[in-house]
Amino acid sequence: MFKQIYNGKILTPAGWLEHGSVLVEGNKIVQVLNTDLPLADAELIDAKGAYIVPGGIELHVHGGGGRDFMECTEEAFRTAVETHIQYGTTAIYPTLSTYTVEGYEKAIATAQKMMAEPDSPIMGLHFEGPYFSKKMAGAQRPEWITDPIPEDYNRLLKSGVVKRWDIAPELPGAKEFIQACCANGCKPCIGHTAATPEDVDMAYENGANHATHFTNAMSTLHKNREFKVAGVVEAVYAIPDFTVEVIADGIHVPPVVMRQVFNSKGVEHMCFCTDCLAVAGSNATKTFNENEIIEDGVCKLADRSALAGSIATMDRLVRTAVQQAGFPMDIACRMISETPAKIMGIYDRKGSLEPGKDADIVLFDDKQEVKFVMQMGRIARNDL
């Protein structure tokens, strides 16, 4: 049976469509119609005037619902993923911070199994570490930070599950790591870096053209005695095709800086991410010290809220962009769907409401609150 979503404002690649409807069959969008007249035998979903937009694609997320992806278990993965679906994320790249090779392998095994399931929202893994600058470690565990080790990264890349991996491009061996990522279908990104513009140019020339949580944990314009020295931020601004992700929670990146990034990069080269921890989307209030969280290289607890990180969910990114940074609703929604889909090379399947694409659809009310979520044709939330 067809599902027909009508009586809303539909975001299409051509702009907003009013008095139309989205027709879904199974896990695919069949058609975006220019009419909202009910079709015979269709299951009708009245949007009640809501914005009908493509589902959010989360590029950078550490956990949710009280569970952390570094637990590496199916239970933790399922809880965190389903939590984020409730807030408008319909495709997700689970993120693991700096970890051991053995820990990464456990995560790969879990993700591999879940990605093989029908209609899985997991698109692949994101490794945020361990090849970082200790000067820009942030919440990363410094004792696990290292220069690139070819034996390790080649072993992990062969799985085909790691779809993006971050590196500080100033490290010795960074060029070879970036090239290995590209050769194995993994997107190399730069982050947690004190690189020079020359290092950034090298990374870009070899295939790393995306900046992890842009402006956070990276060098920027500074003085060296009487001289001004450019950093990673300025180098990324100077390369037009370099894409960026911004933690749009209004805290990690102030709204005025969000606008500044947008003025330089535009919707085609800027997307939003949550970079959130296990406490996102949960009622958890307890925090733990670092020794309680990780013992003998194993993450014992889901809640890493003692470490720096976001608690945002996808809906908050949209609210912050619209209500605090002054972004138009269509631009904000494109930066959680269309742009990340293009960055990760999955725009043929996701990121817009078009015939033949996956039925990942979210409805927001005029306060940017999520009212309805459809993930691969499954109604995961309905508060209409």
C-alpha positions as YAML, in Angstrom:
chain: A
units: angstrom
residues:
- id: 1
  name: MET
  ca: [0.00, 0.00, 0.00]
- id: 2
  name: PHE
  ca: [1.15, 3.52, -0.77]
- id: 3
  name: LYS
  ca: [1.65, 6.08, 2.01]
- id: 4
  name: GLN
  ca: [0.74, 9.64, 1.04]
- id: 5
  name: ILE
  ca: [2.09, 12.53, 3.10]
- id: 6
  name: TYR
  ca: [0.09, 15.67, 2.35]
- id: 7
  name: ASN
  ca: [-1.01, 19.04, 3.72]
- id: 8
  name: GLY
  ca: [2.50, 20.36, 4.36]
- id: 9
  name: LYS
  ca: [5.27, 22.42, 2.83]
- id: 10
  name: ILE
  ca: [7.58, 20.04, 0.92]
- id: 11
  name: LEU
  ca: [11.28, 20.78, 0.49]
- id: 12
  name: THR
  ca: [12.28, 19.69, -3.03]
- id: 13
  name: PRO
  ca: [15.55, 20.29, -4.92]
- id: 14
  name: ALA
  ca: [13.71, 23.11, -6.70]
- id: 15
  name: GLY
  ca: [12.56, 24.74, -3.46]
- id: 16
  name: TRP
  ca: [9.38, 24.65, -1.40]
- id: 17
  name: LEU
  ca: [6.31, 22.96, -2.84]
- id: 18
  name: GLU
  ca: [2.93, 23.79, -1.33]
- id: 19
  name: HIS
  ca: [-0.31, 21.92, -1.96]
- id: 20
  name: GLY
  ca: [1.66, 18.82, -2.97]
- id: 21
  name: SER
  ca: [2.25, 15.41, -1.44]
- id: 22
  name: VAL
  ca: [4.95, 12.74, -1.11]
- id: 23
  name: LEU
  ca: [4.04, 9.22, -2.18]
- id: 24
  name: VAL
  ca: [5.92, 6.33, -0.57]
- id: 25
  name: GLU
  ca: [5.85, 2.63, -1.36]
- id: 26
  name: GLY
  ca: [7.87, 0.24, 0.76]
- id: 27
  name: ASN
  ca: [11.19, 1.90, 1.54]
- id: 28
  name: LYS
  ca: [11.26, 4.25, -1.46]
- id: 29
  name: ILE
  ca: [9.80, 7.57, -2.52]
- id: 30
  name: VAL
  ca: [7.65, 6.86, -5.56]
- id: 31
  name: GLN
  ca: [6.66, 10.39, -6.48]
- id: 32
  name: VAL
  ca: [6.46, 13.97, -5.27]
- id: 33
  name: LEU
  ca: [3.08, 15.10, -6.52]
- id: 34
  name: ASN
  ca: [1.86, 18.60, -7.35]
- id: 35
  name: THR
  ca: [-1.46, 17.78, -5.73]
- id: 36
  name: ASP
  ca: [-2.53, 17.07, -2.19]
- id: 37
  name: LEU
  ca: [-5.74, 15.37, -3.26]
- id: 38
  name: PRO
  ca: [-5.99, 11.98, -1.50]
- id: 39
  name: LEU
  ca: [-5.25, 8.97, -3.65]
- id: 40
  name: ALA
  ca: [-7.56, 5.99, -3.58]
- id: 41
  name: ASP
  ca: [-6.35, 3.15, -1.34]
- id: 42
  name: ALA
  ca: [-3.39, 5.17, 0.00]
- id: 43
  name: GLU
  ca: [-2.56, 5.34, 3.71]
- id: 44
  name: LEU
  ca: [-2.98, 9.07, 4.36]
- id: 45
  name: ILE
  ca: [-0.60, 11.00, 6.61]
- id: 46
  name: ASP
  ca: [-1.83, 14.53, 7.30]
- id: 47
  name: ALA
  ca: [1.20, 16.76, 7.88]
- id: 48
  name: LYS
  ca: [-1.05, 19.43, 9.42]
- id: 49
  name: GLY
  ca: [0.93, 22.26, 7.86]
- id: 50
  name: ALA
  ca: [4.36, 21.00, 8.88]
- id: 51
  name: TYR
  ca: [7.58, 21.27, 6.90]
- id: 52
  name: ILE
  ca: [8.18, 18.00, 5.02]
- id: 53
  name: VAL
  ca: [11.93, 17.61, 4.57]
- id: 54
  name: PRO
  ca: [14.57, 14.94, 3.85]
- id: 55
  name: GLY
  ca: [15.78, 12.96, 6.86]
- id: 56
  name: GLY
  ca: [18.91, 14.10, 8.66]
- id: 57
  name: ILE
  ca: [22.26, 12.48, 7.90]
- id: 58
  name: GLU
  ca: [24.59, 12.43, 10.91]
- id: 59
  name: LEU
  ca: [28.28, 12.43, 10.02]
- id: 60
  name: HIS
  ca: [29.73, 12.76, 13.51]
- id: 61
  name: VAL
  ca: [28.04, 11.22, 16.56]
- id: 62
  name: HIS
  ca: [29.48, 9.35, 19.54]
- id: 63
  name: GLY
  ca: [26.34, 7.95, 21.11]
- id: 64
  name: GLY
  ca: [22.88, 8.68, 22.45]
- id: 65
  name: GLY
  ca: [20.14, 7.44, 24.73]
- id: 66
  name: GLY
  ca: [22.70, 6.70, 27.43]
- id: 67
  name: ARG
  ca: [24.83, 4.45, 25.22]
- id: 68
  name: ASP
  ca: [28.20, 5.02, 23.57]
- id: 69
  name: PHE
  ca: [29.42, 3.57, 20.29]
- id: 70
  name: MET
  ca: [32.76, 2.84, 21.99]
- id: 71
  name: GLU
  ca: [30.98, 0.08, 23.88]
- id: 72
  name: CYS
  ca: [31.09, -1.71, 20.51]
- id: 73
  name: THR
  ca: [28.05, -3.89, 21.27]
- id: 74
  name: GLU
  ca: [24.90, -4.34, 19.22]
- id: 75
  name: GLU
  ca: [22.79, -3.24, 22.17]
- id: 76
  name: ALA
  ca: [24.69, 0.03, 22.51]
- id: 77
  name: PHE
  ca: [24.62, 0.67, 18.77]
- id: 78
  name: ARG
  ca: [20.88, -0.06, 18.46]
- id: 79
  name: THR
  ca: [19.95, 2.10, 21.45]
- id: 80
  name: ALA
  ca: [22.02, 5.07, 20.31]
- id: 81
  name: VAL
  ca: [20.90, 4.84, 16.67]
- id: 82
  name: GLU
  ca: [17.22, 4.51, 17.50]
- id: 83
  name: THR
  ca: [17.48, 7.44, 19.90]
- id: 84
  name: HIS
  ca: [18.79, 9.68, 17.14]
- id: 85
  name: ILE
  ca: [16.14, 8.49, 14.71]
- id: 86
  name: GLN
  ca: [13.53, 9.84, 17.12]
- id: 87
  name: TYR
  ca: [15.02, 13.32, 16.69]
- id: 88
  name: GLY
  ca: [15.21, 13.35, 12.90]
- id: 89
  name: THR
  ca: [18.39, 11.43, 12.02]
- id: 90
  name: THR
  ca: [17.58, 8.76, 9.44]
- id: 91
  name: ALA
  ca: [21.11, 7.84, 8.30]
- id: 92
  name: ILE
  ca: [24.10, 7.75, 10.60]
- id: 93
  name: TYR
  ca: [27.88, 7.30, 10.71]
- id: 94
  name: PRO
  ca: [28.68, 6.15, 14.27]
- id: 95
  name: THR
  ca: [31.84, 7.79, 15.56]
- id: 96
  name: LEU
  ca: [34.58, 6.27, 17.68]
- id: 97
  name: SER
  ca: [37.12, 8.54, 19.32]
- id: 98
  name: THR
  ca: [40.80, 7.70, 19.67]
- id: 99
  name: TYR
  ca: [40.89, 4.03, 20.62]
- id: 100
  name: THR
  ca: [42.93, 0.85, 20.35]
- id: 101
  name: VAL
  ca: [43.07, -1.22, 17.16]
- id: 102
  name: GLU
  ca: [41.29, -4.01, 19.01]
- id: 103
  name: GLY
  ca: [38.53, -1.64, 20.05]
- id: 104
  name: TYR
  ca: [38.10, -0.41, 16.49]
- id: 105
  name: GLU
  ca: [37.91, -4.00, 15.26]
- id: 106
  name: LYS
  ca: [35.08, -4.78, 17.69]
- id: 107
  name: ALA
  ca: [33.16, -1.77, 16.41]
- id: 108
  name: ILE
  ca: [33.76, -2.83, 12.81]
- id: 109
  name: ALA
  ca: [32.38, -6.31, 13.53]
- id: 110
  name: THR
  ca: [29.24, -4.87, 15.12]
- id: 111
  name: ALA
  ca: [28.66, -2.32, 12.38]
- id: 112
  name: GLN
  ca: [29.29, -4.88, 9.64]
- id: 113
  name: LYS
  ca: [26.58, -7.15, 11.01]
- id: 114
  name: MET
  ca: [24.07, -4.33, 11.42]
- id: 115
  name: MET
  ca: [24.78, -2.77, 8.02]
- id: 116
  name: ALA
  ca: [23.88, -6.10, 6.40]
- id: 117
  name: GLU
  ca: [20.36, -5.90, 7.84]
- id: 118
  name: PRO
  ca: [17.55, -4.68, 5.56]
- id: 119
  name: ASP
  ca: [16.99, -0.90, 5.66]
- id: 120
  name: SER
  ca: [19.84, -0.30, 8.08]
- id: 121
  name: PRO
  ca: [20.34, 3.38, 8.96]
- id: 122
  name: ILE
  ca: [24.07, 2.78, 9.54]
- id: 123
  name: MET
  ca: [26.07, 3.98, 6.55]
- id: 124
  name: GLY
  ca: [29.50, 3.09, 7.91]
- id: 125
  name: LEU
  ca: [31.84, 4.05, 10.73]
- id: 126
  name: HIS
  ca: [33.68, 7.30, 11.43]
- id: 127
  name: PHE
  ca: [37.03, 7.06, 13.26]
- id: 128
  name: GLU
  ca: [37.95, 10.28, 15.04]
- id: 129
  name: GLY
  ca: [41.54, 9.40, 15.85]
- id: 130
  name: PRO
  ca: [44.10, 8.25, 16.86]
- id: 131
  name: TYR
  ca: [46.26, 10.18, 14.35]
- id: 132
  name: PHE
  ca: [46.01, 13.63, 15.92]
- id: 133
  name: SER
  ca: [48.11, 16.47, 17.26]
- id: 134
  name: LYS
  ca: [48.51, 16.18, 21.01]
- id: 135
  name: LYS
  ca: [48.42, 19.99, 21.10]
- id: 136
  name: MET
  ca: [44.84, 19.80, 19.84]
- id: 137
  name: ALA
  ca: [43.78, 16.60, 21.61]
- id: 138
  name: GLY
  ca: [40.67, 18.09, 23.22]
- id: 139
  name: ALA
  ca: [38.74, 15.21, 24.80]
- id: 140
  name: GLN
  ca: [40.80, 12.59, 22.95]
- id: 141
  name: ARG
  ca: [42.87, 10.29, 25.20]
- id: 142
  name: PRO
  ca: [46.47, 11.52, 24.73]
- id: 143
  name: GLU
  ca: [48.11, 8.19, 25.58]
- id: 144
  name: TRP
  ca: [46.44, 6.59, 22.55]
- id: 145
  name: ILE
  ca: [47.26, 9.40, 20.12]
- id: 146
  name: THR
  ca: [49.95, 8.36, 17.67]
- id: 147
  name: ASP
  ca: [51.45, 9.04, 14.27]
- id: 148
  name: PRO
  ca: [49.89, 6.98, 11.46]
- id: 149
  name: ILE
  ca: [50.82, 3.28, 11.60]
- id: 150
  name: PRO
  ca: [50.37, 1.73, 8.13]
- id: 151
  name: GLU
  ca: [50.01, -1.82, 9.44]
- id: 152
  name: ASP
  ca: [47.14, -0.74, 11.68]
- id: 153
  name: TYR
  ca: [45.20, 1.53, 9.33]
- id: 154
  name: ASN
  ca: [45.53, -0.77, 6.33]
- id: 155
  name: ARG
  ca: [44.20, -3.65, 8.42]
- id: 156
  name: LEU
  ca: [41.15, -1.63, 9.48]
- id: 157
  name: LEU
  ca: [40.48, -0.06, 6.09]
- id: 158
  name: LYS
  ca: [40.28, -3.48, 4.41]
- id: 159
  name: SER
  ca: [36.94, -4.10, 6.14]
- id: 160
  name: GLY
  ca: [35.22, -1.55, 3.90]
- id: 161
  name: VAL
  ca: [33.18, -0.43, 6.90]
- id: 162
  name: VAL
  ca: [35.23, 2.67, 7.81]
- id: 163
  name: LYS
  ca: [33.73, 5.40, 5.63]
- id: 164
  name: ARG
  ca: [35.50, 8.44, 7.08]
- id: 165
  name: TRP
  ca: [38.66, 8.84, 9.14]
- id: 166
  name: ASP
  ca: [40.17, 12.01, 10.60]
- id: 167
  name: ILE
  ca: [43.85, 12.96, 10.75]
- id: 168
  name: ALA
  ca: [46.08, 15.90, 11.63]
- id: 169
  name: PRO
  ca: [47.82, 16.45, 8.26]
- id: 170
  name: GLU
  ca: [51.05, 17.74, 9.82]
- id: 171
  name: LEU
  ca: [51.92, 14.28, 11.15]
- id: 172
  name: PRO
  ca: [54.67, 12.22, 9.47]
- id: 173
  name: GLY
  ca: [53.03, 9.67, 7.17]
- id: 174
  name: ALA
  ca: [49.83, 11.70, 6.80]
- id: 175
  name: LYS
  ca: [50.10, 11.79, 3.01]
- id: 176
  name: GLU
  ca: [50.31, 8.01, 2.76]
- id: 177
  name: PHE
  ca: [47.41, 7.60, 5.19]
- id: 178
  name: ILE
  ca: [45.21, 9.96, 3.17]
- id: 179
  name: GLN
  ca: [46.05, 8.09, -0.01]
- id: 180
  name: ALA
  ca: [45.25, 4.74, 1.63]
- id: 181
  name: CYS
  ca: [41.86, 6.02, 2.76]
- id: 182
  name: CYS
  ca: [41.00, 7.18, -0.75]
- id: 183
  name: ALA
  ca: [42.07, 3.83, -2.20]
- id: 184
  name: ASN
  ca: [39.76, 1.98, 0.21]
- id: 185
  name: GLY
  ca: [36.56, 3.99, -0.20]
- id: 186
  name: CYS
  ca: [37.06, 5.93, 3.03]
- id: 187
  name: LYS
  ca: [36.81, 9.71, 3.17]
- id: 188
  name: PRO
  ca: [39.90, 11.24, 4.81]
- id: 189
  name: CYS
  ca: [39.17, 14.39, 6.83]
- id: 190
  name: ILE
  ca: [41.34, 16.79, 8.81]
- id: 191
  name: GLY
  ca: [40.79, 17.46, 12.49]
- id: 192
  name: HIS
  ca: [42.40, 17.96, 15.91]
- id: 193
  name: THR
  ca: [45.24, 19.67, 14.12]
- id: 194
  name: ALA
  ca: [47.79, 22.44, 14.51]
- id: 195
  name: ALA
  ca: [48.71, 22.24, 10.82]
- id: 196
  name: THR
  ca: [50.12, 24.99, 8.66]
- id: 197
  name: PRO
  ca: [48.38, 26.11, 5.46]
- id: 198
  name: GLU
  ca: [51.02, 24.11, 3.56]
- id: 199
  name: ASP
  ca: [49.98, 20.96, 5.43]
- id: 200
  name: VAL
  ca: [46.34, 21.62, 4.58]
- id: 201
  name: ASP
  ca: [47.23, 22.14, 0.92]
- id: 202
  name: MET
  ca: [49.06, 18.79, 0.93]
- id: 203
  name: ALA
  ca: [46.05, 17.06, 2.45]
- id: 204
  name: TYR
  ca: [43.67, 18.61, -0.08]
- id: 205
  name: GLU
  ca: [45.88, 17.73, -3.03]
- id: 206
  name: ASN
  ca: [45.89, 14.08, -1.91]
- id: 207
  name: GLY
  ca: [42.15, 13.77, -1.32]
- id: 208
  name: ALA
  ca: [41.35, 15.11, 2.17]
- id: 209
  name: ASN
  ca: [38.85, 17.90, 1.48]
- id: 210
  name: HIS
  ca: [36.62, 17.94, 4.57]
- id: 211
  name: ALA
  ca: [37.24, 19.56, 7.98]
- id: 212
  name: THR
  ca: [35.99, 17.84, 11.14]
- id: 213
  name: HIS
  ca: [34.00, 20.07, 13.55]
- id: 214
  name: PHE
  ca: [35.29, 23.17, 11.80]
- id: 215
  name: THR
  ca: [36.82, 25.90, 14.00]
- id: 216
  name: ASN
  ca: [36.98, 23.48, 16.97]
- id: 217
  name: ALA
  ca: [40.30, 21.79, 17.87]
- id: 218
  name: MET
  ca: [42.24, 23.38, 15.04]
- id: 219
  name: SER
  ca: [44.76, 26.20, 14.72]
- id: 220
  name: THR
  ca: [43.67, 29.65, 13.67]
- id: 221
  name: LEU
  ca: [45.28, 33.06, 13.02]
- id: 222
  name: HIS
  ca: [47.85, 33.81, 15.72]
- id: 223
  name: LYS
  ca: [50.98, 35.85, 16.41]
- id: 224
  name: ASN
  ca: [54.52, 34.56, 16.36]
- id: 225
  name: ARG
  ca: [56.45, 37.43, 17.84]
- id: 226
  name: GLU
  ca: [55.63, 40.36, 15.53]
- id: 227
  name: PHE
  ca: [54.32, 38.18, 12.70]
- id: 228
  name: LYS
  ca: [50.78, 36.99, 11.98]
- id: 229
  name: VAL
  ca: [50.57, 33.27, 11.17]
- id: 230
  name: ALA
  ca: [47.62, 31.63, 9.45]
- id: 231
  name: GLY
  ca: [46.25, 28.35, 10.75]
- id: 232
  name: VAL
  ca: [44.00, 25.52, 9.62]
- id: 233
  name: VAL
  ca: [40.84, 27.64, 9.74]
- id: 234
  name: GLU
  ca: [42.21, 30.24, 7.33]
- id: 235
  name: ALA
  ca: [43.65, 27.55, 5.04]
- id: 236
  name: VAL
  ca: [40.26, 25.83, 4.79]
- id: 237
  name: TYR
  ca: [38.54, 29.15, 4.06]
- id: 238
  name: ALA
  ca: [41.06, 29.76, 1.29]
- id: 239
  name: ILE
  ca: [40.22, 26.52, -0.57]
- id: 240
  name: PRO
  ca: [36.73, 26.98, -2.09]
- id: 241
  name: ASP
  ca: [35.98, 23.26, -2.51]
- id: 242
  name: PHE
  ca: [36.97, 22.32, 1.04]
- id: 243
  name: THR
  ca: [33.81, 21.22, 2.87]
- id: 244
  name: VAL
  ca: [33.19, 21.70, 6.57]
- id: 245
  name: GLU
  ca: [30.94, 20.36, 9.31]
- id: 246
  name: VAL
  ca: [29.87, 22.64, 12.14]
- id: 247
  name: ILE
  ca: [28.56, 21.63, 15.57]
- id: 248
  name: ALA
  ca: [25.46, 23.79, 15.33]
- id: 249
  name: ASP
  ca: [24.40, 23.63, 18.96]
- id: 250
  name: GLY
  ca: [25.02, 27.33, 19.52]
- id: 251
  name: ILE
  ca: [27.75, 26.57, 22.07]
- id: 252
  name: HIS
  ca: [30.65, 24.87, 20.32]
- id: 253
  name: VAL
  ca: [30.27, 27.38, 17.49]
- id: 254
  name: PRO
  ca: [28.53, 30.68, 18.32]
- id: 255
  name: PRO
  ca: [25.69, 31.64, 15.96]
- id: 256
  name: VAL
  ca: [27.66, 34.62, 14.61]
- id: 257
  name: VAL
  ca: [30.49, 32.26, 13.63]
- id: 258
  name: MET
  ca: [27.98, 29.90, 12.01]
- id: 259
  name: ARG
  ca: [26.92, 32.80, 9.80]
- id: 260
  name: GLN
  ca: [30.53, 33.68, 9.07]
- id: 261
  name: VAL
  ca: [31.27, 30.11, 7.95]
- id: 262
  name: PHE
  ca: [28.13, 30.09, 5.82]
- id: 263
  name: ASN
  ca: [29.05, 33.38, 4.17]
- id: 264
  name: SER
  ca: [32.31, 31.79, 3.06]
- id: 265
  name: LYS
  ca: [31.26, 28.20, 2.30]
- id: 266
  name: GLY
  ca: [27.56, 28.37, 1.46]
- id: 267
  name: VAL
  ca: [25.09, 25.52, 1.64]
- id: 268
  name: GLU
  ca: [27.01, 23.42, -0.90]
- id: 269
  name: HIS
  ca: [30.12, 23.19, 1.28]
- id: 270
  name: MET
  ca: [28.81, 23.43, 4.85]
- id: 271
  name: CYS
  ca: [26.85, 20.89, 6.85]
- id: 272
  name: PHE
  ca: [25.83, 20.43, 10.46]
- id: 273
  name: CYS
  ca: [26.75, 17.66, 12.89]
- id: 274
  name: THR
  ca: [25.96, 17.00, 16.55]
- id: 275
  name: ASP
  ca: [29.28, 15.44, 17.68]
- id: 276
  name: CYS
  ca: [27.16, 14.37, 20.63]
- id: 277
  name: LEU
  ca: [27.89, 11.96, 23.46]
- id: 278
  name: ALA
  ca: [25.87, 9.21, 25.07]
- id: 279
  name: VAL
  ca: [23.76, 11.60, 27.15]
- id: 280
  name: ALA
  ca: [22.17, 13.11, 24.05]
- id: 281
  name: GLY
  ca: [18.49, 12.25, 23.86]
- id: 282
  name: SER
  ca: [18.55, 10.60, 27.28]
- id: 283
  name: ASN
  ca: [17.45, 11.52, 30.78]
- id: 284
  name: ALA
  ca: [20.84, 10.57, 32.18]
- id: 285
  name: THR
  ca: [22.16, 13.12, 34.65]
- id: 286
  name: LYS
  ca: [25.05, 11.30, 36.32]
- id: 287
  name: THR
  ca: [28.56, 12.09, 35.12]
- id: 288
  name: PHE
  ca: [31.59, 9.88, 35.58]
- id: 289
  name: ASN
  ca: [35.27, 10.53, 35.87]
- id: 290
  name: GLU
  ca: [37.59, 9.21, 33.19]
- id: 291
  name: ASN
  ca: [38.82, 6.23, 35.25]
- id: 292
  name: GLU
  ca: [35.26, 5.00, 35.69]
- id: 293
  name: ILE
  ca: [34.67, 5.13, 31.94]
- id: 294
  name: ILE
  ca: [37.67, 3.32, 30.46]
- id: 295
  name: GLU
  ca: [39.69, 0.51, 32.06]
- id: 296
  name: ASP
  ca: [42.39, -1.52, 30.32]
- id: 297
  name: GLY
  ca: [41.49, 0.06, 27.00]
- id: 298
  name: VAL
  ca: [37.82, -0.87, 27.24]
- id: 299
  name: CYS
  ca: [34.94, 1.59, 27.52]
- id: 300
  name: LYS
  ca: [33.03, 0.39, 30.60]
- id: 301
  name: LEU
  ca: [30.19, 2.89, 30.62]
- id: 302
  name: ALA
  ca: [28.05, 4.52, 28.02]
- id: 303
  name: ASP
  ca: [28.06, 7.95, 29.63]
- id: 304
  name: ARG
  ca: [31.23, 9.86, 28.73]
- id: 305
  name: SER
  ca: [29.70, 13.20, 29.72]
- id: 306
  name: ALA
  ca: [32.69, 13.92, 31.94]
- id: 307
  name: LEU
  ca: [34.53, 14.53, 28.68]
- id: 308
  name: ALA
  ca: [33.93, 17.53, 26.47]
- id: 309
  name: GLY
  ca: [31.21, 17.06, 23.91]
- id: 310
  name: SER
  ca: [27.81, 18.02, 22.67]
- id: 311
  name: ILE
  ca: [24.41, 16.84, 23.90]
- id: 312
  name: ALA
  ca: [22.58, 18.06, 20.81]
- id: 313
  name: THR
  ca: [20.30, 16.01, 18.58]
- id: 314
  name: MET
  ca: [19.49, 16.72, 14.93]
- id: 315
  name: ASP
  ca: [16.41, 18.81, 15.69]
- id: 316
  name: ARG
  ca: [18.42, 21.13, 17.91]
- id: 317
  name: LEU
  ca: [20.80, 21.85, 15.05]
- id: 318
  name: VAL
  ca: [17.90, 23.03, 12.92]
- id: 319
  name: ARG
  ca: [16.40, 25.10, 15.74]
- id: 320
  name: THR
  ca: [19.73, 26.74, 16.51]
- id: 321
  name: ALA
  ca: [20.38, 27.54, 12.86]
- id: 322
  name: VAL
  ca: [16.95, 29.08, 12.33]
- id: 323
  name: GLN
  ca: [16.19, 30.69, 15.69]
- id: 324
  name: GLN
  ca: [19.66, 31.85, 16.76]
- id: 325
  name: ALA
  ca: [21.75, 32.13, 13.60]
- id: 326
  name: GLY
  ca: [18.96, 33.38, 11.33]
- id: 327
  name: PHE
  ca: [19.24, 30.72, 8.63]
- id: 328
  name: PRO
  ca: [16.18, 30.18, 6.41]
- id: 329
  name: MET
  ca: [14.42, 26.89, 7.15]
- id: 330
  name: ASP
  ca: [15.23, 25.41, 3.74]
- id: 331
  name: ILE
  ca: [18.96, 26.17, 4.09]
- id: 332
  name: ALA
  ca: [19.09, 24.68, 7.60]
- id: 333
  name: CYS
  ca: [17.34, 21.51, 6.41]
- id: 334
  name: ARG
  ca: [19.60, 21.13, 3.39]
- id: 335
  name: MET
  ca: [22.63, 21.31, 5.69]
- id: 336
  name: ILE
  ca: [21.45, 18.24, 7.64]
- id: 337
  name: SER
  ca: [20.46, 16.24, 4.57]
- id: 338
  name: GLU
  ca: [21.52, 17.25, 1.06]
- id: 339
  name: THR
  ca: [25.00, 18.56, 1.89]
- id: 340
  name: PRO
  ca: [26.14, 15.66, 4.10]
- id: 341
  name: ALA
  ca: [24.76, 13.21, 1.53]
- id: 342
  name: LYS
  ca: [26.87, 14.84, -1.17]
- id: 343
  name: ILE
  ca: [29.93, 15.01, 1.07]
- id: 344
  name: MET
  ca: [29.71, 11.28, 1.79]
- id: 345
  name: GLY
  ca: [28.80, 10.26, -1.76]
- id: 346
  name: ILE
  ca: [25.34, 8.88, -0.98]
- id: 347
  name: TYR
  ca: [23.24, 11.57, -2.67]
- id: 348
  name: ASP
  ca: [22.06, 9.01, -5.22]
- id: 349
  name: ARG
  ca: [20.11, 7.38, -2.37]
- id: 350
  name: LYS
  ca: [19.54, 10.01, 0.28]
- id: 351
  name: GLY
  ca: [19.50, 13.72, 1.02]
- id: 352
  name: SER
  ca: [16.49, 14.89, -1.01]
- id: 353
  name: LEU
  ca: [12.84, 14.10, -1.62]
- id: 354
  name: GLU
  ca: [12.87, 12.68, -5.14]
- id: 355
  name: PRO
  ca: [11.40, 9.63, -6.88]
- id: 356
  name: GLY
  ca: [13.51, 6.51, -6.42]
- id: 357
  name: LYS
  ca: [15.32, 7.74, -3.30]
- id: 358
  name: ASP
  ca: [15.09, 6.17, 0.14]
- id: 359
  name: ALA
  ca: [11.96, 7.08, 2.07]
- id: 360
  name: ASP
  ca: [13.78, 9.05, 4.80]
- id: 361
  name: ILE
  ca: [11.40, 11.87, 5.70]
- id: 362
  name: VAL
  ca: [11.08, 14.21, 8.68]
- id: 363
  name: LEU
  ca: [8.32, 16.68, 9.56]
- id: 364
  name: PHE
  ca: [9.09, 19.81, 11.59]
- id: 365
  name: ASP
  ca: [6.53, 22.24, 12.96]
- id: 366
  name: ASP
  ca: [6.99, 26.01, 12.77]
- id: 367
  name: LYS
  ca: [9.06, 25.94, 15.98]
- id: 368
  name: GLN
  ca: [11.49, 23.44, 14.43]
- id: 369
  name: GLU
  ca: [10.25, 20.64, 16.66]
- id: 370
  name: VAL
  ca: [10.15, 17.12, 15.18]
- id: 371
  name: LYS
  ca: [6.59, 15.84, 14.73]
- id: 372
  name: PHE
  ca: [7.13, 12.82, 12.48]
- id: 373
  name: VAL
  ca: [10.02, 10.60, 11.35]
- id: 374
  name: MET
  ca: [10.03, 8.02, 8.57]
- id: 375
  name: GLN
  ca: [13.19, 5.95, 8.15]
- id: 376
  name: MET
  ca: [13.34, 3.78, 5.01]
- id: 377
  name: GLY
  ca: [9.55, 3.79, 4.86]
- id: 378
  name: ARG
  ca: [9.15, 2.83, 8.53]
- id: 379
  name: ILE
  ca: [7.21, 5.29, 10.66]
- id: 380
  name: ALA
  ca: [9.55, 5.65, 13.63]
- id: 381
  name: ARG
  ca: [7.78, 8.61, 15.28]
- id: 382
  name: ASN
  ca: [4.38, 10.18, 14.77]
- id: 383
  name: ASP
  ca: [3.33, 13.10, 16.98]
- id: 384
  name: LEU
  ca: [1.06, 14.70, 14.40]
...
